[in-house]
Amino acid sequence: MLHLSPSILAADTANLAVAVCAAEAGGADSLHIDIMDGHYVANYAFSPKTLADLRRVTTLPLHAHLEVGNPDAVLSLFAAADMIIVQEDATPNLTSTIAAIRRLGCAVGVAVNRNRSVEPLLPVLDRVDLLLVMAVEPGFGGQPFDASVLDKVRWLHAQRASSRLDFAIGVDGGVNLSTIALSVAAGADFFAVGSAAFTGDITESVRQLRAAASANRRLT
């Protein structure tokens, strides 16, 4: 199943409820919430309160993407999320972090930066719900898509097929109508979408993104 997760980092936070409801009307599958602490990335964004507030305006699953210096220390603060996504290079013991997220009752996502290899993550692919490939440097929206990360997507797609696993293969950063098509063709099926979702008519933008992804979906 193709999964669209609009990233509220790109939304107008002064009208966040309106933006979120418009994305939901367009067929969004979840909301991507970037949590930034000014240490792992040079930006600040959102908090546990953001999740609590969003629960009042949407029924969409909430995905907390922890772009923070010490995710293990704050996992419990985000137990209200449906999925917690951690950066693999910020977790000294990724296996332990994955287990801790499971104990909180949340689905598990692991993100890998574009300058990092995905091959070392092979031992945990059977323990995650999402492997999220970053196509930009984490921290700020509006960056251009790095097409070289599609090699990581292709490798993950091959591993998933050969091992008969069912984790989602995601792309985050610079996703728009053209790059979502390239990503789907490479084997991705999960997309954290920022500016392309929250620009202009949000409902229509989300619909167009899904149409572009569906038109290029791989059959294997």
C-alpha positions in Angstrom: 0.0 0.0 0.0 1.3 3.5 -0.8 1.4 5.7 2.3 1.4 9.5 2.2 2.5 11.2 5.4 2.4 15.0 5.1 5.0 16.7 7.2 3.6 19.5 9.3 7.0 21.2 9.4 5.9 22.7 6.1 2.5 23.7 7.2 1.3 27.1 8.4 1.5 26.5 12.1 -0.8 29.5 12.7 -3.5 27.6 11.0 -2.3 24.0 11.7 -5.7 22.5 12.4 -7.1 23.8 9.1 -4.0 22.5 7.2 -4.2 19.1 8.8 -7.9 18.7 8.1 -7.3 19.6 4.5 -4.5 17.0 4.2 -6.8 14.4 5.7 -9.5 15.3 3.2 -7.0 14.8 0.4 -6.3 11.2 1.5 -3.3 11.5 3.8 -2.6 8.3 5.6 -0.8 9.8 8.6 0.9 12.9 9.8 4.7 13.3 10.0 5.8 15.3 13.0 9.5 16.3 13.1 10.8 16.7 16.6 14.0 18.8 16.7 16.0 19.8 19.7 18.7 22.2 18.2 21.4 19.6 18.9 21.1 16.8 16.4 20.0 19.4 13.9 20.3 23.1 14.0 16.6 23.7 14.3 13.8 23.4 16.8 10.4 22.0 16.0 7.4 20.6 17.9 7.0 18.7 21.2 4.8 16.1 22.9 2.1 18.8 23.3 1.9 19.0 19.5 0.8 15.4 19.4 -1.8 16.0 22.1 -3.2 19.0 20.3 -3.3 17.2 16.9 -5.3 14.3 18.5 -8.1 16.8 19.1 -8.4 17.7 15.4 -7.6 14.6 13.4 -8.0 10.8 13.5 -4.9 10.3 11.4 -2.1 8.3 12.9 0.7 10.5 14.2 4.3 9.7 13.5 6.9 11.3 15.7 10.3 11.6 13.9 12.9 12.2 16.6 15.7 14.3 15.1 17.3 14.8 18.5 20.6 14.2 20.1 19.5 11.5 22.6 16.3 9.8 21.4 16.5 7.1 24.1 16.1 9.7 26.8 12.8 11.1 25.4 11.1 8.0 23.9 8.5 7.9 26.7 7.5 11.5 26.1 6.2 10.5 22.7 4.4 7.3 23.7 1.2 8.8 22.4 2.5 8.6 18.8 1.4 5.7 16.6 4.9 5.4 15.3 8.2 6.7 16.6 11.0 7.1 14.1 14.6 7.4 15.3 17.8 8.4 13.4 20.0 5.3 13.3 23.2 7.3 13.9 21.8 8.9 17.0 21.1 5.6 18.7 24.2 3.9 20.3 22.3 0.6 20.5 19.7 0.5 17.8 18.4 -3.0 18.7 17.7 -1.8 22.3 16.0 1.4 21.1 13.7 -0.6 18.8 12.8 -2.8 21.7 12.1 0.2 23.9 9.8 1.7 21.3 7.9 -1.6 21.0 7.4 -1.7 24.8 5.7 1.7 24.6 3.2 0.1 22.2 4.3 2.2 19.2 5.3 1.1 15.7 9.0 1.5 14.9 10.6 3.6 12.2 14.3 3.9 11.6 15.7 6.8 9.4 19.0 6.8 7.7 20.7 9.9 6.4 21.7 10.3 2.8 25.5 10.1 3.6 25.0 6.9 5.6 25.0 3.3 4.3 21.9 1.1 4.7 23.7 -2.2 4.6 24.6 -2.2 8.3 20.8 -2.1 9.1 20.2 -5.5 7.5 20.0 -7.2 11.0 17.1 -5.0 12.1 15.0 -5.0 9.0 12.8 -7.8 10.4 12.2 -5.7 13.5 11.0 -2.4 12.0 7.8 -1.2 10.4 9.5 1.5 8.4 12.9 2.2 7.0 13.0 5.8 6.1 15.7 7.0 3.6 16.5 10.7 4.0 16.8 12.4 0.6 17.9 15.7 2.2 19.9 16.7 5.3 17.6 16.6 8.3 16.6 19.8 10.0 15.0 22.1 7.4 12.4 21.9 4.8 12.6 23.1 1.2 15.8 21.3 0.3 16.3 19.7 -3.1 15.9 15.9 -3.5 19.2 13.9 -3.7 18.5 11.3 -6.4 21.5 9.3 -5.4 19.6 7.9 -2.4 17.4 5.9 -4.8 20.2 3.3 -4.8 19.5 2.8 -1.1 15.8 2.4 -1.9 16.6 -0.2 -4.6 18.8 -2.2 -2.2 16.1 -2.2 0.5 13.5 -3.3 -2.0 15.6 -6.2 -3.1 16.3 -7.2 0.5 12.7 -7.0 1.4 11.7 -9.2 -1.5 14.4 -11.8 -1.0 13.8 -12.1 2.7 10.0 -11.9 2.4 9.8 -9.0 4.9 7.0 -6.5 5.2 8.6 -3.3 6.4 7.7 -0.1 4.5 10.4 1.6 2.5 10.1 5.4 2.9 11.6 8.5 1.5 11.7 11.8 3.4 12.8 15.2 1.9 12.3 16.9 -1.4 9.4 14.7 -2.3 7.2 16.3 -5.0 5.2 15.1 -8.1 8.3 14.2 -10.0 10.5 12.8 -7.2 7.7 10.7 -5.8 7.4 9.0 -9.2 11.1 8.3 -9.2 11.0 6.9 -5.7 8.0 4.6 -6.3 9.7 3.3 -9.4 12.8 2.5 -7.3 10.7 0.6 -4.8 9.6 3.1 -2.1 6.0 3.0 -0.8 6.0 5.5 2.1 6.5 9.2 1.7 7.0 12.0 4.2 6.0 15.0 2.1 6.5 18.6 3.2 6.2 21.6 0.9 4.6 19.7 -2.0 1.7 18.8 0.3 1.2 22.1 2.1 1.3 24.4 -0.8 -1.7 26.0 -2.5 -4.8 23.8 -2.3 -3.7 21.3 0.3 -6.4 18.8 -0.4 -5.8 18.8 -4.1 -2.0 18.7 -3.6 -2.2 15.5 -1.5 -4.6 14.0 -4.1 -2.1 14.8 -6.9 0.8 13.3 -5.0 -1.1 10.0 -4.5 -2.0 10.0 -8.2 1.6 10.5 -9.2 2.8 7.7 -6.9 0.1 5.3 -8.0 0.9 5.8 -11.7 4.4 4.7 -11.1 3.9 1.9 -8.6 6.1 -1.2 -8.9 4.4 -4.5 -9.2 7.1 -6.5 -7.4 
